[in-house]
Amino acid sequence: MRIAEISSPELRPLQRDTEANNRSLSHIEAIVKQLETLTAHKPPPETTTSDLRQCLTQLSQLAPFPNSLKLQIWKLSYRLWNACVDISNTTAIRSSSSATTESQAELRHIAADLLSIAGEVAGVPSPAIKSASFYHKTGLIWHNLRKFDLAAKCFERATDLVSKLDINSIVDAGERKLLLDLNLARSRTAWEVQDPSLSVALLNRSKSFLFGSCDHYADLAKQFMAFGKRVLSNSGADASREALKLMNEALETCEKGFDTARTREEKVEIRGLRWKALRFIAAIHLQKEEYESVIKCVKVLRDSADGGDEHPSLSVLAMKAWLGLGRHGEAERELRGMVIDRGIPEGVWVSAVEAYFVAAGTAGAETAKGVFLGLLGRCHVSAGAAVRVAHRVAGGGGEGGRVRAKVVAELVSDERVVALFAGQDAAKDRVAMHAVLWNCGADSFQSKDYETSAELFEKSMLYIAHDTENRILRAKGYRVLCLCHLGLLQLDRAQEYINEAGKLEPNVVSAFLKFKIYLQKNDHKGAIDQIEAMTTCLDFQPDFLSLSAHEAVACHALPVAVASLSSMLNFYASGKSMPTAEVTVVRTLLTVLSQEPGNEQQVVKFLKHAYTRASEIGPDFFFGKEEVGRRERNWFAVTSWNYGTKAGQDKNYELSAEFLKLASDYYALIDGSDDSNVMVCKSLVLSVSSMIALEFERKTSMSETEVKQALHLLDRAGQMLKSNSARNSVDNDQISTIEPELLFIYTFCAYDIQGRLNDPGSQFLNVRNFASSKACKPYHLLQIGLSASQATRLNHEVASFALNECLSSFLASPVPDYQNVALVMRKLISMASVYKGDTDDDLVYGMYRQAYRIMVGLKEDEYPIEEGKWLAMTSWNRAAVPVKLGQIEEGKKWMTVGLDIAKHVPGMEAYRACMEEVLGNLKKEP
């Protein structure tokens, strides 16, 4: 508001006017007039403040002034102040900037400085008070603008002006109020510039300006409390101690002010401040954990005159103090007392419930629930409050979490609580409550408490609206309930929930959960059908097939795992991006099949599939590159080899041949090293040997196609053997331990296959080459010779060659094996007898003589007795025909060799005597 202009007595003529005074005052008056004519749309010039400040500086240099000039300066000051008021009133209607406000404060500051320069003037009552009032009001503006240095300067200047006054002589209430307000304002500014000592000192100094006024006591108490609250907002023991001092000062001031109160309104106000101070003091004691002091403060407040304080915070303070003292019974009574008091705001009792539960822990869960449900019947409870209580009771986890979860489930399922969330207005709180229950259920699920989690997830469904927008959320709830009951092995209930989820949102997740249920029920057919159902879902991802395979393996449902992985393989040929490398899927599939016997046919199938895919897209793309690819190739090769050898041992020659052929293909893909080449060759040869063995087992001849296939495999093996032999000729140490057997099996198989092609020349050449190799052993030639002498594979040339070479090797040995020597001799004699007949009698006779020479010098029983008897008897019997035909000499020849052999055969003494007698009689005949 405008300050009324000063009325003065008739101006005396100026006696000491100077040209400078008139010029400065005229300039100031011109600026003031300009300010008085401004409108809301025309702000003052930017140079106004600087011009006035310059005039003020010039004017101050001309002091002291005559009274008339002082009065003129006072008038100009008041006019400037009132112009500022008018400008402020007009700009307040508009949005004024901080720059404009600072400009107004500067103008007011200049007005106050004008009064200060003029000093006291005759005819103006209380000039110091009026000047101090200008500085006080200007300082308040600077304080609000947070220009604390300028505010302090104004307050200090005002204090200097009033400090010379006798305060006892001041009787005007407004002037007395100015003295108090000035000290309080200085105190606030000192506080803002972080000078609390000065601030508190100024408050204590303000006690001298109370003048027995109840309003003054109230203002001072309020300021003590304001500083106390500011200190209380800081943390630390020192802050609490300082805040307590300030609040005690406020309390003491209120008590003194209550004695000065005259009217009922004053008493009510000062008593309310006293109670407020006590409540703050109780809160500080609570913060300092001085619980007994808190109880005392609450007791004083409740037992005060006029019914005592009924502030809602008292119950909370008392409850927390009792909890701090460990007296939960008293704390519970305080908490339950809130249920009766309808005037307690919702935020207060919700905070109390939270505090009680935090202190009482799990044991307080039931009480918290009971208090909350009790409040439902007595006052309006918002959905947000229910969310807060549920969150507080459910939160925290750890020990007792199961009990708290049960309490929460009972709380949120109460019909009265559910009713709080009805309607669109509670939609946000409904989402919040659902989130609280969902998170609590998720925590229980992670701790594998499936029963509790199922209950919480089920209650969360109460807070999902049954509309189209929430179909997906309800489906999600049904799916997680399915998981809970799967964990509890309640498969029928799990299936009910997943069926409901499928109705609301048919997707691959629902299909996968159905798959899990079939697995748990050991319904392999249903699980396999569900795999097909998953692949038809719109949101299908191949990851689900991989996950299904893992689940099936964990349940030992190997057929289901195979079906899942097989289905996964179908997506690679289409070029679709897959999360897992195709070789990994095939390897996993083969590993699963290997866990149970009888899956060899499927193993062959997928080994062939892998080789076909590697041929189509390239080995590096299928198996991988460098060391990773080499390991993968080696794994498939070794797997094929192991299956092939195992099938051969089990006499399943058909599978053995296929596995070994695949092994040769995989080994050929590895790296071309000597070891790999040996395994390729070995796999090829053994594959053909299995084909030959299969023929014997089936007792049916190989087809022409099979013979050609076997010949092709042997040609590959033969080329590798020749290459290996060429390298071994340079370094004999490179001959591996398996090479002799490998060459023998190759030679034997090649002889067999070439015989089917009626190629005896190749047969003989093949055997002769083997016989000349370092890998050839006598028993190898023995087997070849015996096989070649059989009717089905008869090749007299090969048999004779092999057996003769074999015989030579046996006899050349340091310790000849006469058992095999005897066997070879009998076979050679039998073959010569059958093949040559009587046309080459000398050849057969030479064989008997060779046998005789072998037997000469041997120890008894060293040459097989039965074989010796056979030689003696057959050679003697050969003489029968020549003797009957009168070829006596021919007969004597055979009888003589038979008798010679018999002499070296134990057990033929009787036969020998008879033979000697017959031979002697024959010699006596003319």
C-alpha positions, 0 to 999 in steps of 0.5 A, a space after each residue: 500500500 502507499 505510504 501517506 505523504 508527510 504533512 509539514 509546517 510552512 516551509 521557512 525560506 531556505 538560507 543556504 541553498 546551493 546550485 548543486 543541491 537544487 540540481 541534484 534534487 531537481 534531477 531526483 524529482 524529475 526521475 520520480 515524476 517519470 516513475 509516477 507516470 509509468 503504466 503497466 505496459 511501459 517499464 521504467 528505463 534501464 538507467 533509472 536506478 543508476 541515475 538515482 544512485 548517482 544523484 544520491 551519491 552527489 547529494 550525500 556529499 552535500 550533507 548536512 542539510 537545512 531542515 527545509 531541504 531535509 523535508 524536501 528529501 523526505 517528500 521525494 523519498 516517500 514519492 519514490 517509495 509510493 511510485 515503487 508500490 504502484 509499479 509493483 501493484 501493476 506488474 503483479 497482475 502480469 508475470 514479472 521477471 526476477 530482473 524487474 523485481 530486483 529493479 524494484 528492490 533497488 529503487 526501494 533501497 534508494 528511497 530508504 537511503 534518501 531518508 537515511 541521508 536526510 536524517 532527523 527532520 523537525 515536524 516528523 514524528 519518530 523519524 528513526 522508526 520510519 527510516 528503519 521501517 523502509 530498510 526493514 521492508 526493503 531487506 525483506 524483499 532482498 531476502 525473498 530474492 535470496 540476495 542475503 548480503 543486501 538484505 543483511 545490509 538493510 537490516 543492519 542499517 535499520 538496527 543502527 537507526 533504532 539502537 539509539 532509541 530508548 525502547 521503554 519510551 516506545 509505546 506504539 504497538 506497531 513500532 514495538 512490533 517493528 523492533 521484534 520483526 527486525 531482529 527476527 528478519 536479521 536472524 533468518 538472514 543470518 541462518 541463510 548465510 550459514 551463521 547459526 550462532 548469530 542467528 540464535 543470538 539474535 533470537 535470544 536478543 529478540 526476547 528484549 522486544 516482547 513487551 509482554 505481548 502474546 503475539 510477540 511470544 508466538 512469533 518468537 516461538 514460531 521462529 525457534 521452531 522453524 530453525 529447529 525443524 531446519 536443523 532436524 532435517 539434517 542427520 547426526 547426533 549434533 543436529 538432534 541435540 541442537 534441534 532439541 535446544 531450539 525446540 525447548 526454547 520454543 516451548 519455554 517461550 510458549 509457556 511464558 507467552 501463555 501467561 501473557 495471553 488475555 483473550 481466549 483466541 490468544 490462549 488457544 493459539 499459544 497453547 497450540 504452539 506449545 503442543 506443537 513444540 512438545 510433539 517436535 521434542 517427542 519426535 527428536 527424542 524418538 530419533 535419538 532413541 530416547 523412548 522413555 522421554 517420548 512417552 513422557 512427552 506424549 503423557 504431558 500432551 494427553 494430560 494437558 488442560 482443556 482435554 489435552 492434545 488429540 493430534 494423530 501423530 501422538 499415537 504413532 509416536 507412542 507406538 514407536 516408543 513402545 516398540 523401541 522399548 520392546 513392549 509390543 503389547 502397549 504398542 499394539 494397543 496404541 495401534 488398535 486405538 487408531 481404529 477407534 479414532 475416526 479423525 486419524 488421517 489415512 496416511 497416519 494410520 497406514 504409516 503406523 501399521 507399516 512402522 509396527 510391522 517393521 518393528 514386530 516383524 513376522 509376529 506383527 503380520 496378523 496384527 497388521 492385517 487385523 488393524 487394517 480390516 478393522 479400519 475398513 468398517 470405521 472409516 474410508 480406506 483407499 485402495 492405495 492404503 491397501 496396496 501400501 499395507 500389502 506391500 509392507 507385510 509382503 516385502 522383505 523376504 527372508 525368514 518368516 516370508 511364508 507366514 507373511 505371504 499367507 497373511 497377505 493372501 488372506 488380506 487381499 482375498 477379503 471381499 471388503 478389500 477387493 471391493 476397494 479396487 472396483 471401478 475405473 478410478 482404482 485402475 492404477 491401484 489395482 495394477 499396483 496391488 497385482 504387481 505386489 502380489 505377483 512379485 511376492 509370488 515370484 519370490 516364493 517361486 524362486 525359493 521353490 515354495 510352490 504352494 505359497 506362490 500358487 496361492 499368491 498368483 491365484 489371489 493376484 488374479 482377483 486384481 485383473 479386470 475381466 475385459 479384452 485389454 487384460 486377456 493377455 495378463 490373465 493368460 499370463 497368470 494362468 500360465 504361471 499357475 500352471 508352472 506352480 502346480 507342475 512344481 507341486 506335481 499336481 498335473 491335472 490342475 496344471 492342465 486345467 490352468 494351461 487350457 484356460 490360458 490357451 483359450 485366452 492367448 494361444 501361443 507357443 508358451 502354452 503349447 510348451 507347458 502342455 508338452 511339459 505336462 505330457 512329459 510328467 505324465 509319461 505320455 510320450 505320444 501326447 508329448 510328441 504330438 505337442 511338439 508338432 503343435 508347437 511348430 504350428 504356432 504363429 510365435 514359434 521359435 526353434 529355441 522351444 524345440 531345443 528346450 523341449 529336448 532338454 526337458 525330455 532328456 531330464 525326464 528320461 523320455 528319450 523318444 520324445 527328445 529324439 522327436 524334438 531334435 529331429 523336428 528341429 533338423 527340418 528347419 535347417 534345410 530351409 535356410 532359416 536362422 537357427 540359434 544352435 549349429 546344425 552339427 550340434 543338434 545332430 551330435 546331441 541327437 546321436 548322443 541321446 540315441 546312444 543311451 539306449 540299445 536298439 537305436 542303431 538304425 536311427 543312428 545310421 540314418 542321422 549319420 548319413 543325414 549329417 554327411 549328406 548335409 556336410 556334402 551339400 553346404 560344405 564341411 567347413 560350414 557344417 562342422 566348423 573351421 579349424 580346431 573346432 571343425 576338426 574335433 567335430 569331424 573326429 567325433 562323428 568319425 569315432 562314433 561311426 567307427 565305434 558303432 561299426 565295430 560294436 555291430 561287428 562284435 554283435 554279428 550284425 554285419 549289415 549295420 557294421 558295414 554301413 557304419 564302417 563305410 560312414 566312418 571311412 567317409 568321416 575320417 576322409 574329411 578330417 585332415 589327411 594325416 597318416 592316422 586319418 588315412 589309416 583309419 579311412 583304409 581300415 574302415 573301408 576294409 572292415 566294411 567289405 569284410 562285414 559285407 562278406 560276413 553278412 553273406 555267410 550269415 544270410 547264406 545268400 550270395 551278394 548281389 551284383 550291385 553289392 559286389 561292385 560297391 565292395 570292389 569300389 571300396 577295396 580299390 580306394 583302400 588299395 590305393 591308400 595302402 600303396 601310398 602308405 607302403 611307399 612312405 613306409 619304404 623310406 622309414 620302416 619305423 612308420 609301420 603301424 601295429 595294425 598294418 599287418 592285420 589290415 593288409 591281411 584282411 584287405 588281401 583276403 577280402 580282395 581275393 574273395 571279391 575278385 573270385 566273384 568276378 572270375 579274375 584268378 590272375 588278379 587273385 594270384 597277383 594280390 596274394 603274391 604281393 601280400 606274401 612279399 610284403 613285410 606285413 605278411 605272417 605265416 598264419 595269414 598265408 595259412 588262412 588264405 591257402 585254406 580258404 583258396 582250397 575250399 570248393 566255393 573259392 577254389 583256386 589251386 594256384 593261389 592255394 598251393 602258392 600260399 600254403 607252400 609259402 606258409 610252410 616255408 615260413 613255418 619251417 624257417 622259424 626258430 621254433 616251428 609250429 609243427 601243428 600248422 606244418 602238419 596241417 599244411 603238409 596234409 592240405 598240400 598232399 590232399 590238393 596234389 592228390 585231387 588236382 594232379 591225380 596220378 599224373 604227377 605221382 612224383 610230386 606227391 611222393 616228394 611231399 611225403 619225403 619232405 614230411 619224412 625229412 621234417 620228422 627226422 630229428 624231432 623229439 617224440 610227440 613234437 610232430 603231431 602223432 595223428 598227422 604222422 600216422 596219417 602220413 605213414 598210413 596213406 603213403 603205405 596204402 598208395 602202394 596197393 594199386 601198383 602192387 596189384 598191377 605188378 608194378 613192384 618197384 613202384 609199390 616198394 617206393 611207397 611202402 618204404 616211405 611209409 615205413 620210414 615215416 612210421 619209424 618216427 611216429 610213436 605208437 606204431 610199433 605193431 604196424 611197423 613190424 607188420 610193415 617190415 615183414 610185408 616189405 621184406 617178403 616183397 623184396 624176396 620175391 623174384 
